């Protein structure tokens, strides 16, 4: 979703710095351990609609093509995000509260976990037993179960 939105912003010729403002308005921003809540952090569809309505004027003023992006977002992304990525939906899907955002596919989740293990051990390749141990260790870790790679192993 983030990639699609970034591509559309680039296609409209909106500079990276301003594009980041649009993405932050939608997905929020994490500074240290603090997350600035935005559209996807809404706890109800009505709240999502209210926040989106409040952003319309701001988005139009961000850039001359801000209104074009707003139209694209309203037509193709708003309803999809509201139905599948907001805090209420993600919490009901077992991602905790506040939920961890899941925005990658299962293969990439597992790959990411293995890449972190390789970086931590300093190895270029992991043997099959090492992969198994890594994934079992993460699967049984209580904190990790609240994160997105856990979902990839549940599938």
C-alpha positions in Angstrom: 0.0 0.0 0.0 2.8 2.4 0.9 4.6 1.6 -2.3 1.5 2.2 -4.4 0.8 5.5 -2.7 4.5 6.5 -3.1 4.4 5.6 -6.8 1.3 7.7 -7.3 2.8 10.7 -5.5 6.0 10.4 -7.7 3.8 10.0 -10.8 2.1 13.3 -10.0 5.5 15.0 -9.6 5.2 15.7 -5.9 8.6 16.1 -4.4 9.9 13.5 -1.9 9.7 15.8 1.1 6.1 16.7 0.4 5.3 13.0 -0.4 6.5 12.1 3.0 4.0 14.5 4.5 1.2 12.7 2.7 2.4 9.3 3.8 2.8 10.5 7.4 -0.8 11.7 7.3 -1.9 8.3 6.2 0.4 5.9 8.0 1.7 7.9 10.9 5.3 8.3 11.9 7.4 6.6 14.6 9.9 8.8 16.5 11.9 6.6 18.8 9.2 4.5 20.6 6.5 7.1 20.1 4.1 6.8 17.2 2.3 9.8 15.9 -1.2 8.4 15.1 -2.8 9.1 11.7 -5.5 7.7 9.4 -4.7 4.0 9.9 -4.8 4.5 13.7 -8.5 5.2 13.7 -10.5 3.0 16.0 -13.8 3.2 14.0 -14.8 3.9 10.4 -16.5 7.1 11.4 -13.3 8.4 13.0 -11.4 7.5 9.8 -13.9 9.5 7.7 -13.6 12.5 10.1 -9.8 12.5 9.9 -9.9 12.1 6.2 -12.3 15.0 5.8 -10.0 17.1 8.1 -7.1 16.3 5.8 -8.7 17.3 2.5 -7.9 21.0 2.8 -4.4 20.3 4.0 -3.7 17.9 1.2 -5.0 20.4 -1.4 -2.6 23.1 -0.1 0.5 20.8 0.2 1.1 20.9 -3.6 -0.5 22.1 -6.8 -1.3 18.4 -7.5 -2.6 17.7 -4.0 -6.2 17.7 -5.2 -5.3 15.1 -7.8 -3.8 12.9 -5.2 -6.8 13.4 -2.9 -9.1 12.3 -5.7 -6.9 9.2 -6.4 -6.8 8.4 -2.7 -10.6 8.8 -2.2 -11.3 6.7 -5.3 -8.8 3.9 -4.9 -7.4 3.7 -1.4 -9.5 5.3 1.3 -12.2 2.5 1.4 -9.6 -0.2 1.2 -7.5 1.2 4.0 -10.6 1.8 6.1 -11.7 -1.8 5.7 -8.4 -3.6 6.1 -5.7 -1.4 7.7 -7.3 0.6 10.5 -6.5 0.0 14.2 -9.9 -1.6 14.9 -9.6 -4.1 12.1 -5.9 -5.0 12.8 -6.7 -5.4 16.5 -9.5 -7.8 15.8 -7.1 -9.7 13.5 -4.9 -10.4 16.4 -2.1 -7.8 15.9 -2.4 -6.5 19.5 -3.5 -3.1 20.7 -2.2 -0.8 19.5 -1.7 -3.0 16.5 1.5 -3.6 14.6 1.0 -2.7 11.0 1.3 -5.7 8.7 2.1 -4.5 5.2 4.3 -7.2 3.7 3.6 -10.7 2.5 4.4 -13.9 4.4 7.5 -14.7 2.4 9.0 -11.3 3.0 8.2 -11.5 6.7 10.1 -14.8 7.1 12.9 -13.5 5.0 13.2 -10.4 7.1 13.4 -12.5 10.3 16.1 -14.6 8.8 18.1 -11.6 7.5 18.1 -10.2 11.1 19.3 -13.5 12.4 22.2 -13.6 9.8 23.1 -10.0 10.8 23.1 -10.9 14.5 25.3 -14.0 14.0 27.5 -12.5 11.4 27.0 -15.5 9.1 26.5 -15.1 5.3 24.3 -18.2 5.2 22.2 -20.1 7.7 22.0 -23.9 7.7 18.6 -25.5 7.7 18.8 -26.4 11.4 19.8 -22.8 12.1 16.8 -21.5 10.2 14.6 -23.9 12.1 16.0 -22.9 15.5 15.6 -19.2 14.6 12.0 -19.5 13.5 11.1 -21.7 16.5 12.7 -19.3 18.9 10.9 -16.4 17.4 7.6 -18.3 17.2 7.8 -19.0 20.9 8.8 -15.5 21.9 5.9 -13.7 23.6 6.8 -10.2 22.4 7.5 -11.5 18.9 4.0 -13.0 18.7 2.7 -9.4 18.7 4.7 -8.5 15.6 4.1 -9.0 11.9 6.4 -11.9 11.1 4.4 -14.2 13.5 1.5 -14.0 11.1 3.7 -15.4 8.3 4.4 -18.5 10.3 0.8 -19.0 11.2 -0.2 -19.3 7.6 
